[in-house]
Amino acid sequence: LELRRMSVSREHRGKGVARALCREVLAFARARGFDAVVLSTSMVQVAAQRLYEGQGFRRVGTSSPSLLGALLRFHIFHYRCDLGDSA
């Protein structure tokens, strides 16, 4: 399952909403028999990286969105959370 474009409005940040949404996505995927949840986020989204890593995601790759991105050393980080029986 791919998680795409999760966002919490500024006025609701810092209240655990993103953490709850992430847990719900993982539970949804697990209940439907998915093996893993994958997602991507940019190198500047440090809070998102911490959130995902705290929920059991691990970084599995890095890419650049374009040639210009590569020249500017702008990276997209790819994450995966395996949903095995023990997860």
C-alpha positions as CSV (number, residue, x, y, z in Angstrom):
1,L,0.0,0.0,0.0
2,E,1.4,3.5,-0.8
3,L,0.7,6.4,1.5
4,R,0.5,9.6,-0.5
5,R,0.2,13.2,0.4
6,M,-0.5,13.1,4.1
7,S,-0.7,16.5,5.6
8,V,-2.1,18.1,8.8
9,S,-3.0,21.8,8.8
10,R,-0.7,24.1,10.7
11,E,-3.3,24.9,13.4
12,H,-3.6,21.1,14.3
13,R,0.1,20.2,14.2
14,G,1.8,19.1,17.4
15,K,-1.4,17.5,18.7
16,G,-0.7,13.9,17.6
17,V,-3.0,14.0,14.6
18,A,-0.3,12.9,12.1
19,R,0.8,10.1,14.4
20,A,-2.8,8.9,14.8
21,L,-3.4,9.1,11.0
22,C,-0.2,7.1,10.4
23,R,-1.3,4.4,12.9
24,E,-4.7,4.2,11.3
25,V,-3.1,3.7,7.8
26,L,-0.9,0.9,9.2
27,A,-3.9,-0.7,10.8
28,F,-6.0,-0.4,7.6
29,A,-3.2,-1.9,5.5
30,R,-2.6,-4.7,8.0
31,A,-6.3,-5.6,8.2
32,R,-6.5,-5.9,4.5
33,G,-3.5,-8.2,4.2
34,F,-0.9,-5.8,2.7
35,D,2.7,-6.8,3.4
36,A,4.0,-3.3,3.7
37,V,3.3,0.4,3.5
38,V,5.6,2.6,1.4
39,L,5.9,6.3,1.0
40,S,8.3,9.1,0.0
41,T,9.1,12.4,1.5
42,S,11.6,15.1,0.7
43,M,14.9,15.8,2.5
44,V,13.5,19.1,3.9
45,Q,10.5,17.4,5.6
46,V,12.5,16.5,8.8
47,A,9.4,16.3,11.0
48,A,7.8,13.9,8.6
49,Q,11.0,11.7,8.6
50,R,11.0,11.6,12.4
51,L,7.2,10.7,12.4
52,Y,7.6,7.9,9.9
53,E,10.8,6.5,11.5
54,G,9.0,6.6,14.9
55,Q,6.1,4.6,13.5
56,G,8.5,1.8,12.3
57,F,9.3,2.9,8.7
58,R,12.8,2.5,7.6
59,R,14.5,4.5,4.8
60,V,15.1,2.1,1.8
61,G,16.3,4.5,-0.9
62,T,17.0,8.0,-2.1
63,S,16.3,9.6,-5.4
64,S,16.3,13.0,-7.1
65,P,13.0,14.3,-8.6
66,S,14.7,15.6,-11.7
67,L,18.1,16.5,-13.3
68,L,17.8,20.0,-11.7
69,G,17.1,18.3,-8.3
70,A,20.2,16.1,-8.8
71,L,22.3,19.2,-9.6
72,L,21.0,21.0,-6.5
73,R,21.4,17.8,-4.4
74,F,17.7,17.8,-3.5
75,H,16.7,14.3,-2.5
76,I,13.5,12.3,-2.0
77,F,13.7,9.7,0.7
78,H,11.8,6.4,0.2
79,Y,10.5,4.6,3.2
80,R,8.9,1.2,3.9
81,C,7.1,-0.3,6.9
82,D,6.8,-4.1,6.8
83,L,3.6,-5.3,8.3
84,G,4.6,-8.9,9.3
85,D,2.6,-10.8,11.9
86,S,4.6,-9.3,14.7
87,A,4.1,-5.7,13.6
